[in-house]
Amino acid sequence: MPQLITTLGPKNKNELELILPHEHIFVDLRTWDQPGYAQAETSDVIRLMGPELNRAAAAGITARPITITAGTDTKIYDNNTSSDGTSTVTSGSLAGSDTIAAITQTFDTKNVGSGKTLTAAGVVTDGNGGANYDVTFETNTTGVIRHGEANYFVVTPSTLNPTTATPISVTVTAVDAYGNTANGANGAEAYVGNFYMITDATAPTWYTQNGKIENDGAKVVSNCLLFNTAELGKTITANSHVGTLTGNSEDIDIAAGPDTTAPTISSVAPSGITNIAATISWATDIAATNNIVEYGITSALGTYSSADSNATSHAVALSSLVANTTYYYRVKSVAGGSTSTSQILNFKTAAAANGVSATVQTLKSYATADGLYADGWEFKFNVTVNNASEGYLKMKFADWAGASALPASSTMKISLVDDVEGVDDGDVGVSIGNLYANQSNANALELSDEDLSTGGIQDTIYVYVKVPVGTSGGSYSTSYGIKTGTTNAIAEAE
């Protein structure tokens, strides 16, 4: 190439520098060496080239229309509106290797709730800053933000300015790390648990010191605490019985109540003593509104029971006591802001009466005649043994009466655990029959008390019945007996 003809005239190779790709629209077809080159009138150029430029524009590339819709998302509250949901192209399509990887989406607010609006935003990754697409963004209204796991308690007294004359209520609320109530809303897991309360106030009177938060995330413990000393800056603390949840109230300023003379307590005595209950009665010389019995099996006491009577005669019933046990107790009465306390006295509960009772629940009332316990009948006996010292149990059953002979000794087993597969495998259950003796002493069931708050022993017995092959269908019935003893050597006769 000896020379290159340019708009600046002919150029030799060594005269050329960097040449960038570009375009020219020539409107003067005369070459650079002809008279009048590049001297056309502007109006003549527009008149000549305008229609051509319009035609070129009409035949050009227009932006590709697409619709991008925000994806649904469910998250735990994190104090921002970010969303990890994935937006999708719901109308139109992307060209070639273009992507929407740079599209992000957000919740309308950061707050806990359902039916929240999710909005997508951003540009298509197309190598042209997204200019190759005409994007319409569609929102999604199925977003959910849930509260997190319970992290601490919020303790809210009914007043921060109580007096020594009036008990207060306390609300304990389980909240997540950001203060959202852990109440199970929007599909989250609700906090459920027991708590106890303490205070740094001087000599308070607790009427109820424990509570349980159910599925609503909060528990109101009504009229649970009476402050007995006027002082400032005191708090109430709630602690979970299981786990590490805790929380303090705001500062509480306690004012003195009316200056009332303390009531005089007299005639303190127990009555109606049984093996599991008793009533404590006493009198005061003036009407007392808050009357409490503190009691326990040692002089440390530790248990409270109360009756608010606003009278001069008072009686508080104690229940779920242990038989043949000495209980220590004292009484308290409050009038106005003043409390009187009796000396510590004691009484002894009656010995437990012998005897046993049971309620029967049918767990499986239909059966298949295949000789398997897993396909037979199953019953649940909720047994109460009055005498807590009788911790061993035997059962006997009459043969089943019905369309076929169904002997108890070859078709029935009993167990303290609900495991019918283990019964079929021979790992669980003991055989029984028409006599207590059919259940060997070694196989006598050793009971454990499932409810320590109730006198005697409460335990659960599972009864399994298999139906042999060839047994006729129909209704069957039987009767049973239960006998307990202090050892496993339980005799047949009384």
C-alpha angles and dihedrals in degrees: 000000000000094000140004117216108225136170085263092054131262116337131193119229093252090055093060123094129179111339116202121201109256143142137243130197106212115206097166111063093191114106124239092262096055124095114262094022112165093002100108119136116257093232090053091052092050092047092050101040103029096084091046093051091049091052090050092051092050090054094048132108118281127199115273112245117227137158120223117197124198114244124236117263138185120193144161114257110270103166095258140079098239118133130200092199119126120240118215138200103252099172128032122002143254121257124235114321095343114132142189092221090124093056112109132185137207140195117249091240135006094234128112113265148102132252088043120166118246118200127195123211140168138073135288115257099239105135089255102077090264093296092125091071135064099210127198114192120212122197127226120219100194098086120134130196113190131194116254131240115302108272107171144350126260108212115203120181117205086243136010090208107054127159130225089250102065132050117233133217123230129209117205115195126187111220136176125244090281097047099260113145110253093225101136095252120159094017097305122139110264120224114246121178150116124260139183129210134220134177136203090220117120117265099337124183114232116200092174119012100169136060143166127229110217126188098307095071096239142068128202111208103198124216090346104143137044119191111215100186129060107232141132137244100023125152141201118224126200120201129184117243090220120032131009105286113137140154143174132222124234116270113294121211111204121203127198116261126220113315099251127166112247115254119253113236121215143156096036109178142146123236140170092039115182132160091276108021147039140172124228116206132184143153136232128202091230132033111279121198101194117048122175139181116205112196145160145146091271132041088259085076107189104176126091134203124172145187123192106209108149088217141102096249118065136185128177121189118219118203141178092042124161118252122250092011132132113235125196119210147165133188132229130196127189125202116178105323097332128096129200123196129197126220118269112272133173145214135181126233120232121262114268117263116238117248144095135226135185142192117210126218120189108224096176122016100176129065144186117228096235102112095250124125089212089064097039136082123297130196135184119215116198100202128197118193110195096204109062091202091065098083101156126078140192129183134200131192134196117236111275113262117217144091092323136030109268111179115204094216094063101033107041139074133170130209142175090226131060102238113127093170089056089052091056090046091052093241096108136041138031128243122248137184145175093307134050085234090065085073105066120229089246088057096049108127114249106217129217124200111249094184115043091177092069126067120254123013125311117193140151126240122193117209119200126194125189121200114220122231111272096028111145119244121248143083121322132189139185142170130230145200132208125201130179136192144179089248134026091258096095113172124221096234128052 
